Amino acid sequence: MTTSLSPLLLRSAIVAALGGLLFGFDTAVISGTTAALEREYDLSKAGLGFTVASALIGTVLGAILAARPADVYGRKQALIGIAVLYFVSAVGSGLAWDWFSLLFFRFIGGIGVGAASVVSPMYIAEISPAPVRGRLVALTQFNVVFGILLAFVSNYVTAQIVEGSAWRWMLGMEAVPAAAFFFFLLANPESPRWLVLKGRTGDARAVLRRLGTDHQRADRELDDIAAAVDLERHAKGERLFQRGYLRPVLLAIAIAAFNQLSGINALMYYAPDIFRMAGAAGSSALLQTVAVGGTNLVFTMLALAIIDHVGRRMLMLVGSIGYIVSLTATAWAFYRYGGEFTQTGGVIVLVSLLVFIASHAFGQGAVIWVFISEIFPNQVRARGQALGSFTHWFMAAAISWTFPMIAAASGGHVFAFYAGMMVLQLLWVLFVMPETKGVPLEQLQKGLSPSSALSPARRAWPPAPARRPR
């Protein structure tokens, strides 16, 4: 028998994925306010960097702490709490009475972003039947990118309509989708996996039936869930940081660190400032960020459509080369034109950064979370993903904090540094990163065993992927 894609299942997945949309919106909306915040609070470049990074510091905390309330109160209640954090952050940031209150409310929003990056895909994965799980979980990644585009569009439109305090409206606009997220969640069912975890098997069976699972398959899924929960309980004492898991730990840290060392969050948070540095006027700079968001969305969709066909390493190889070319061209333009950009120089920066965002969306942006979720064995997968998430957000905070200071000294230096890091990423992909496409998780676990921890990746690693039993 097959499991149908019921209206409730589809609706619940879409609503949960709104956590990803708000994740993207919250992280990108600050980009349109940086110049105004510098004037409003008389910020130095270091102060501006810390203001932007304040949300990311909250993101690190949210990613670390999200699992506990999700386990205690349920995935649905955790998502509702995240919606409240988003709403409070948006309203508080828009009404901030001083710099410290703005930092506080942005930090609150960051906690929501970090928690959403963990709980939204977790909830969708737990309510989805295996045949459609990948596509439904991918809704979160799509919505993150769509949320970024929405934030760029919202900033541009707000700047055209509102005069004077446009930055307050930009930050406060998030309250509208946050309120919608809260009310839509009320009709979502709880995760059947969490219900089993709490011993509420009857409620879990009822939820599975509501989500479109037939009676016999519901019983089988409940047995599978119970077995997985029992395995996790027995594996709680398993340490992540031990020799047996050295290679997946290093792989997760490397891909998460390289993700941010590309400078992607510098572009996301400071895109209008970068375009203004390259000679664009205020409204034109905001409009160019919309082009960045649109390119990001298109190439993310393309990568998600082919990732299971061409493999993770191929996307990373193409993305790495695109990074190097585009960042080198951007650095050259800043060295060549300095503070006196011509129209030609501005066009070179715009085209280069569009190639850069396309390279990121097609490579790292599409691969990172899929790859990290595949390389850890069941016993430590949750902690391995938490490690990857922590590394990602920690590096994001560091890059976002330091970018204004370095760029103020030399725009060429900062982009040359990012280009150099991407040369290292290319070497890592060529000689270290394994291919995980189509490889059963059990075989991946053997391939990443201690005996192979120092062996370089081969193009066809592991040598002969076993077929999954039918």
C-alpha positions as CSV (number, residue, x, y, z in Angstrom):
1,M,0.0,0.0,0.0
2,T,1.1,3.6,-0.6
3,T,0.8,6.6,1.6
4,S,-1.1,9.5,0.0
5,L,0.0,13.1,0.3
6,S,-3.0,14.2,2.4
7,P,-4.2,17.9,2.5
8,L,-3.4,18.0,6.2
9,L,0.1,16.6,5.7
10,L,0.9,19.1,3.0
11,R,-0.6,22.0,4.9
12,S,1.2,21.1,8.1
13,A,4.6,20.9,6.3
14,I,4.0,24.2,4.6
15,V,3.1,25.9,7.9
16,A,6.1,24.4,9.7
17,A,8.3,25.6,6.8
18,L,7.2,29.2,7.5
19,G,9.7,28.9,10.3
20,G,12.3,28.8,7.6
21,L,10.8,31.7,5.8
22,L,11.0,33.8,9.0
23,F,14.5,32.5,9.5
24,G,15.5,33.9,6.1
25,F,13.6,37.1,6.5
26,D,15.0,37.8,10.0
27,T,18.6,37.2,8.9
28,A,18.4,39.4,5.8
29,V,16.2,42.3,6.8
30,I,19.0,44.0,8.8
31,S,20.8,44.6,5.5
32,G,18.5,47.5,4.6
33,T,19.0,49.3,7.9
34,T,22.8,49.4,8.4
35,A,23.4,52.9,7.1
36,A,20.4,54.3,9.1
37,L,21.5,52.5,12.3
38,E,25.0,54.0,11.9
39,R,23.5,57.5,11.8
40,E,20.8,56.9,14.5
41,Y,23.1,55.5,17.1
42,D,26.4,57.1,16.0
43,L,28.0,53.7,15.6
44,S,31.6,52.9,14.7
45,K,32.3,50.2,12.2
46,A,33.0,47.8,15.1
47,G,29.7,48.9,16.7
48,L,27.8,48.3,13.5
49,G,29.4,44.9,13.2
50,F,28.3,44.0,16.7
51,T,24.8,45.2,16.1
52,V,24.4,42.9,13.1
53,A,26.2,40.0,14.9
54,S,23.9,40.4,18.0
55,A,21.2,38.3,16.3
56,L,23.7,35.7,15.2
57,I,25.0,35.4,18.8
58,G,21.3,34.6,19.7
59,T,21.2,32.2,16.8
60,V,24.1,30.2,18.3
61,L,22.3,30.0,21.6
62,G,19.0,29.0,19.9
63,A,20.5,26.2,17.9
64,I,22.1,24.8,21.1
65,L,19.1,25.0,23.3
66,A,16.3,24.2,20.9
67,A,16.3,20.4,21.3
68,R,15.4,20.5,25.0
69,P,12.1,22.4,24.8
70,A,11.2,20.4,21.7
71,D,11.7,17.2,23.6
72,V,9.9,18.3,26.8
73,Y,7.0,20.3,25.4
74,G,6.7,18.9,21.9
75,R,7.7,20.0,18.4
76,K,4.5,21.9,17.8
77,Q,4.7,23.9,21.1
78,A,8.4,24.6,20.4
79,L,7.4,26.1,17.0
80,I,4.7,28.2,18.6
81,G,7.3,29.5,21.0
82,I,9.6,30.3,18.1
83,A,6.7,32.3,16.5
84,V,6.3,34.3,19.7
85,L,10.1,35.1,19.7
86,Y,9.9,36.3,16.1
87,F,6.9,38.5,16.8
88,V,8.4,40.0,20.0
89,S,11.7,40.6,18.2
90,A,10.1,42.4,15.3
91,V,7.9,44.7,17.3
92,G,10.6,45.4,19.9
93,S,13.2,46.1,17.2
94,G,10.8,48.5,15.4
95,L,10.1,50.4,18.6
96,A,13.6,50.2,20.1
97,W,14.2,53.2,22.3
98,D,18.0,53.0,22.4
99,W,20.8,50.9,21.0
100,F,20.8,48.4,23.9
101,S,17.1,47.7,23.5
102,L,17.7,47.1,19.7
103,L,20.5,44.7,20.6
104,F,18.3,42.9,23.0
105,F,15.3,42.4,20.6
106,R,17.6,41.4,17.7
107,F,19.2,38.8,20.1
108,I,15.7,37.5,20.9
109,G,15.0,37.1,17.2
110,G,18.3,35.3,16.7
111,I,17.3,32.8,19.3
112,G,14.2,32.2,17.2
113,V,16.3,31.8,14.1
114,G,18.6,29.3,15.7
115,A,15.8,27.3,17.1
116,A,13.8,27.3,13.9
117,S,16.9,25.9,12.0
118,V,16.6,22.9,14.3
119,V,12.9,22.4,15.0
120,S,11.2,23.2,11.6
121,P,13.0,20.5,9.6
122,M,12.8,18.1,12.6
123,Y,9.0,18.5,12.7
124,I,8.5,18.1,9.0
125,A,10.7,15.0,8.9
126,E,8.8,13.4,11.7
127,I,5.3,13.9,10.2
128,S,6.3,12.9,6.7
129,P,6.1,9.4,5.1
130,A,9.5,8.2,3.8
131,P,8.6,8.5,0.1
132,V,8.0,12.2,0.3
133,R,10.1,13.2,3.3
134,G,13.0,14.6,1.2
135,R,10.8,16.9,-0.8
136,L,8.8,18.1,2.2
137,V,11.9,18.8,4.3
138,A,13.3,20.7,1.3
139,L,10.4,23.2,1.8
140,T,12.3,24.6,4.7
141,Q,15.5,25.3,2.7
142,F,13.4,26.8,-0.1
143,N,11.5,29.0,2.4
144,V,14.8,30.2,4.0
145,V,15.9,31.5,0.6
146,F,12.5,32.9,-0.3
147,G,12.4,34.7,3.1
148,I,15.8,36.3,2.2
149,L,14.3,37.5,-1.1
150,L,11.2,38.7,0.7
151,A,13.3,40.7,3.1
152,F,15.2,42.4,0.3
153,V,12.0,43.2,-1.5
154,S,10.3,44.5,1.7
155,N,13.3,46.7,2.4
156,Y,13.2,48.2,-1.1
157,V,9.5,48.9,-1.0
158,T,9.5,50.3,2.5
159,A,12.4,52.7,1.5
160,Q,10.2,54.0,-1.4
161,I,7.2,54.6,0.8
162,V,8.4,55.6,4.2
163,E,10.6,58.6,4.9
164,G,12.7,59.3,8.0
165,S,12.3,56.2,10.1
166,A,12.1,53.6,7.3
167,W,14.5,51.3,9.2
168,R,12.0,50.9,12.0
169,W,9.3,49.7,9.6
170,M,11.8,47.4,7.9
171,L,12.6,45.6,11.1
172,G,9.0,45.7,12.4
173,M,7.5,44.3,9.1
174,E,8.4,40.8,10.3
175,A,5.6,40.9,12.9
176,V,3.0,40.2,10.1
177,P,4.3,36.8,8.9
178,A,5.3,36.0,12.6
179,A,1.7,36.5,13.7
180,A,0.4,34.4,10.7
181,F,2.9,31.6,11.6
182,F,1.6,31.6,15.2
183,F,-2.1,31.3,14.3
184,F,-1.6,28.7,11.5
185,L,0.4,26.5,13.8
186,L,-2.6,26.1,16.1
187,A,-4.2,23.8,13.6
188,N,-1.1,21.6,13.1
189,P,-1.0,18.1,14.7
190,E,1.8,17.2,17.1
191,S,4.6,15.0,15.9
192,P,3.8,11.3,16.1
193,R,7.4,10.6,17.0
194,W,7.2,12.9,20.0
195,L,3.9,11.3,21.1
196,V,5.6,7.9,21.0
197,L,8.5,9.3,22.9
198,K,6.0,10.3,25.6
199,G,4.2,7.0,25.6
200,R,1.1,8.3,23.9
201,T,1.0,5.6,21.2
202,G,-2.8,5.9,20.7
203,D,-2.5,9.6,20.0
204,A,0.4,8.9,17.6
205,R,-1.6,6.4,15.7
206,A,-4.5,8.9,15.4
207,V,-2.2,11.6,14.1
208,L,-0.7,9.2,11.5
209,R,-4.2,8.3,10.3
210,R,-5.1,12.0,10.0
211,L,-2.0,12.6,8.0
212,G,-3.1,10.0,5.5
213,T,-1.3,6.8,6.6
214,D,-3.5,3.7,6.2
215,H,-4.1,1.4,9.2
216,Q,-1.6,-1.3,8.4
217,R,1.2,1.1,7.5
218,A,0.4,3.2,10.6
219,D,1.1,0.2,12.8
220,R,4.4,-0.6,11.0
221,E,5.5,3.1,11.3
222,L,4.7,3.0,15.0
223,D,6.9,-0.1,15.4
224,D,9.7,1.6,13.5
225,I,9.4,4.8,15.6
226,A,9.4,2.8,18.8
227,A,12.5,0.9,17.8
228,A,14.3,4.1,16.8
229,V,13.4,5.8,20.1
230,D,14.6,2.7,22.0
231,L,17.9,2.8,20.1
232,E,18.4,6.5,20.9
233,R,17.7,5.9,24.6
234,H,20.4,3.2,24.7
235,A,22.8,5.4,22.7
236,K,22.5,8.5,25.0
237,G,25.8,7.7,26.7
238,E,27.7,7.5,23.4
239,R,30.3,10.3,23.2
240,L,30.6,12.3,20.0
241,F,34.2,13.4,20.5
242,Q,36.0,10.1,20.3
243,R,38.5,8.6,17.8
244,G,35.7,6.5,16.1
245,Y,33.9,9.7,15.0
246,L,37.0,11.8,14.3
247,R,36.5,12.0,10.5
248,P,32.8,12.9,10.4
249,V,33.4,15.5,13.2
250,L,36.2,17.1,11.2
251,L,34.1,17.0,8.0
252,A,31.2,18.7,9.7
253,I,33.4,21.4,11.2
254,A,35.2,22.0,7.8
255,I,32.1,22.3,5.6
256,A,30.3,24.6,8.2
257,A,33.4,26.8,8.6
258,F,34.0,27.0,4.8
259,N,30.4,27.9,4.3
260,Q,30.9,31.2,6.2
261,L,34.5,31.8,5.2
262,S,33.2,32.4,1.7
263,G,31.8,35.7,3.0
264,I,28.2,34.7,2.2
265,N,26.8,36.4,5.3
266,A,28.8,39.5,4.7
267,L,26.8,39.8,1.4
268,M,23.5,38.9,3.0
269,Y,23.9,41.4,5.9
270,Y,25.8,44.2,4.1
271,A,24.7,43.9,0.5
272,P,23.5,47.6,0.2
273,D,26.7,48.8,1.8
274,I,28.8,46.8,-0.6
275,F,26.9,48.2,-3.6
276,R,27.2,51.7,-2.1
277,M,30.9,51.2,-1.7
278,A,30.9,50.3,-5.5
279,G,29.2,53.6,-6.4
280,A,25.5,52.7,-6.3
281,A,23.0,55.3,-4.9
282,G,20.8,54.4,-1.9
283,S,17.7,53.2,-3.7
284,S,19.7,51.5,-6.5
285,A,21.7,49.7,-3.8
286,L,18.6,48.3,-2.3
287,L,17.2,47.3,-5.7
288,Q,20.5,45.4,-6.5
289,T,20.0,43.4,-3.3
290,V,16.7,42.2,-4.8
291,A,18.6,40.9,-7.8
292,V,20.9,39.0,-5.3
293,G,17.9,37.5,-3.6
294,G,16.3,36.4,-6.8
295,T,19.5,34.8,-8.1
296,N,19.8,33.0,-4.8
297,L,16.3,31.6,-5.1
298,V,16.6,30.4,-8.7
299,F,19.9,28.6,-8.2
300,T,18.8,27.0,-4.9
301,M,15.8,25.5,-6.7
302,L,18.1,24.3,-9.5
303,A,20.5,22.7,-7.0
304,L,17.8,21.0,-5.0
305,A,16.4,19.5,-8.2
306,I,19.6,17.8,-9.2
307,I,21.5,17.2,-6.0
308,D,20.5,13.5,-5.9
309,H,21.5,13.0,-9.5
310,V,24.9,14.7,-9.8
311,G,26.0,14.3,-6.2
312,R,27.2,16.5,-3.4
313,R,30.9,16.8,-4.5
314,M,30.0,17.9,-8.1
315,L,27.9,20.8,-6.7
316,M,30.7,21.7,-4.3
317,L,33.3,21.6,-7.1
318,V,31.2,23.9,-9.4
319,G,30.4,26.2,-6.5
320,S,34.0,26.5,-5.3
321,I,35.2,27.4,-8.8
322,G,32.4,30.0,-9.1
323,Y,33.3,31.4,-5.6
324,I,37.0,31.8,-6.6
325,V,36.3,33.5,-9.9
326,S,33.6,35.9,-8.6
327,L,35.4,36.8,-5.3
328,T,38.7,37.4,-7.2
329,A,36.9,39.7,-9.7
330,T,35.3,41.6,-6.8
331,A,38.6,42.0,-5.0
332,W,40.2,43.2,-8.3
333,A,37.5,45.8,-8.8
334,F,37.9,47.2,-5.3
335,Y,41.7,47.3,-5.7
336,R,41.4,48.9,-9.2
337,Y,38.8,51.5,-8.5
338,G,39.2,52.1,-4.7
339,G,36.9,54.8,-3.5
340,E,36.3,56.2,-7.0
341,F,34.1,53.7,-8.8
342,T,33.1,54.3,-12.4
343,Q,29.9,52.8,-13.8
344,T,32.0,50.0,-15.3
345,G,33.5,49.2,-11.9
346,G,30.0,49.1,-10.3
347,V,28.8,46.7,-13.0
348,I,31.8,44.4,-12.5
349,V,31.0,44.3,-8.7
350,L,27.3,43.6,-9.4
351,V,27.9,40.9,-11.9
352,S,30.6,39.3,-9.8
353,L,28.4,39.2,-6.7
354,L,25.5,37.7,-8.7
355,V,27.9,35.0,-9.8
356,F,29.0,34.6,-6.2
357,I,25.5,34.1,-4.9
358,A,24.6,31.7,-7.7
359,S,27.8,29.7,-6.8
360,H,26.8,29.6,-3.2
361,A,23.2,28.6,-3.8
362,F,24.2,25.9,-6.3
363,G,27.0,24.6,-4.1
364,Q,27.4,25.2,-0.3
365,G,23.9,26.5,0.2
366,A,22.3,23.3,-1.1
367,V,24.9,20.8,0.2
368,I,25.8,21.7,3.7
369,W,22.8,20.5,5.7
370,V,22.3,17.4,3.6
371,F,25.9,16.4,3.9
372,I,26.1,16.9,7.7
373,S,22.9,14.9,8.2
374,E,24.4,12.0,6.2
375,I,27.9,11.6,7.6
376,F,27.1,10.8,11.3
377,P,25.9,7.4,12.5
378,N,22.4,7.2,14.2
379,Q,23.9,7.1,17.7
380,V,25.3,10.6,17.5
381,R,23.5,12.1,14.5
382,A,21.6,14.7,16.5
383,R,24.7,15.9,18.3
384,G,26.7,15.9,15.1
385,Q,24.1,18.1,13.4
386,A,24.2,20.4,16.5
387,L,28.0,20.6,16.1
388,G,27.7,21.6,12.5
389,S,25.0,24.1,13.2
390,F,27.0,25.6,16.1
391,T,30.1,25.9,13.9
392,H,28.1,27.5,11.1
393,W,26.4,30.2,13.3
394,F,29.6,30.9,15.3
395,M,31.5,31.6,12.1
396,A,28.6,33.6,10.8
397,A,28.7,35.9,13.8
398,A,32.5,36.3,13.5
399,I,32.3,37.2,9.8
400,S,29.4,39.6,10.2
401,W,31.1,41.3,13.1
402,T,34.4,41.8,11.4
403,F,33.3,42.7,7.9
404,P,32.6,46.4,8.4
405,M,36.0,47.0,10.1
406,I,38.0,45.1,7.4
407,A,36.0,46.6,4.5
408,A,36.4,50.1,5.8
409,A,40.2,49.6,5.6
410,S,40.1,47.9,2.2
411,G,37.3,46.4,0.3
412,G,39.9,44.5,-1.8
413,H,41.5,42.9,1.2
414,V,38.3,41.4,2.5
415,F,37.2,39.9,-0.8
416,A,40.7,38.6,-1.5
417,F,40.7,36.9,1.9
418,Y,37.4,35.2,1.1
419,A,38.7,34.1,-2.3
420,G,41.8,32.6,-0.6
421,M,39.6,30.6,1.7
422,M,37.6,29.3,-1.2
423,V,40.9,28.0,-2.8
424,L,41.3,26.0,0.4
425,Q,37.7,24.8,0.1
426,L,38.4,23.6,-3.5
427,L,41.4,21.6,-2.3
428,W,39.3,20.2,0.5
429,V,36.6,19.1,-1.9
430,L,39.1,17.5,-4.3
431,F,41.2,15.6,-1.8
432,V,39.1,15.1,1.4
433,M,35.4,15.4,1.0
434,P,33.7,12.0,0.3
435,E,30.7,11.6,-2.1
436,T,27.6,10.5,-0.2
437,K,25.1,10.4,-3.1
438,G,23.2,7.1,-3.2
439,V,25.3,5.5,-0.4
440,P,23.3,3.7,2.4
441,L,24.0,5.3,5.7
442,E,25.3,2.1,7.1
443,Q,28.0,1.9,4.4
444,L,28.8,5.6,5.0
445,Q,29.4,4.8,8.6
446,K,31.9,2.0,7.6
447,G,33.6,4.3,5.1
448,L,34.1,7.0,7.8
449,S,35.5,4.5,10.3
450,P,38.8,5.3,12.2
451,S,40.9,3.2,9.8
452,S,39.9,5.5,6.9
453,A,39.9,8.7,8.9
454,L,43.1,10.0,7.2
455,S,42.6,8.6,3.7
456,P,41.8,11.2,1.0
457,A,38.4,11.1,-0.8
458,R,38.3,9.4,-4.2
459,R,36.0,10.5,-7.0
460,A,34.0,7.3,-6.5
461,W,34.0,7.0,-2.8
462,P,32.9,4.4,-1.4
463,P,34.0,2.2,-4.3
464,A,30.8,0.3,-4.9
465,P,27.6,1.6,-3.2
466,A,25.4,-1.3,-2.3
467,R,21.8,-1.4,-3.5
468,R,19.1,-0.9,-0.9
469,P,17.1,-4.0,-0.4
470,R,13.6,-3.8,-1.9
